[in-house]
Amino acid sequence: MSKAPVVVIGIGEMGSVFARGLLRLGHPVYPVTRDTDMSRLADELPAPEMVLVAVGETALHPVLEAIPEAWRDRLALLQNELLPADYADLPGPTVISVWFEKKKGQDVKVLIPSPVFGPRSRLLIDALATLDIPAREVPDDQAMAFELVLKNVYILTTNIAGLRVGGTVDELWRDHEALARAVANEVIDIQEGLTGRSYDRDALIGGMLEAFNGDPEHRCMGRSAHARLQRALAHADRLRLDVPTLREIARAQAPS
């Protein structure tokens, strides 16, 4: 008996990894690119097993606004910088915090197991397992919110501190721990403001260090670092938060 189809919106490096795993499970995969008419495809596939939104974080909300109504209760999201408010209006989405890296011309590199929550968690876990990528289901939406904040703390701390010192995550913690902690705490302030919750800071720092240990040679400053810093500062301004370390790094990056 054939398995139900899966729609993957965005067939970049990350979307392609999930598509490969889903194909290995036996699910037909229908890719959605910029040239795809989603409404027409939804007429042809009104009840896919899952619709995985694998676009980058800056494209997420425009894509969600264009999702056909028939697909809205079948969505799975994997973006960086994701928070519960981003999907609060969606009926029961599945959310995964991706802790593996896939770059063009390179194999997948796993840092730690990827946490996932939602009705299609098992499908994502099983698909990744076919590629030897570990994932784990978390018990509830509150636990998933913590996992999303943890990933944001990791990404924003490494990227923003990397603007100042460059290097790897191992070098960041070994040689610049005070800077890393200062950035991380200001990032946590922002995350708490955005989610309206407080978090165990020691647990967040500990989770970040676990990810550091998963790939000590990971470079701190990705190509999105400048944009991430500017988004963080915009959030801080809106929340009226004092983030002196982030502002100092931003001033140092400004053209003279």
BELTARA-V599549 format. One line per field, one symbol per residue. burial: + if it has 9 or more other ideal C-beta (glycine too) atoms within 8 Angstrom, else -. A space follows every 50 residues. Layout:
burial->???
//
This chain:
burial->--+-++++++++-++++++++++++-+-++++-----+--++--+--+++ ++++++--++--++--+---++-+++++++++++-++--+--++++++++ -+-----++++--+++++-++-+++++++++-++++++----++++++++ +++++++++++++++-+++++++--+--+++++++++++++++++---+- --+++-++++++-++--++++---+--++++++-++--+-+-+-+++-++ ------
//
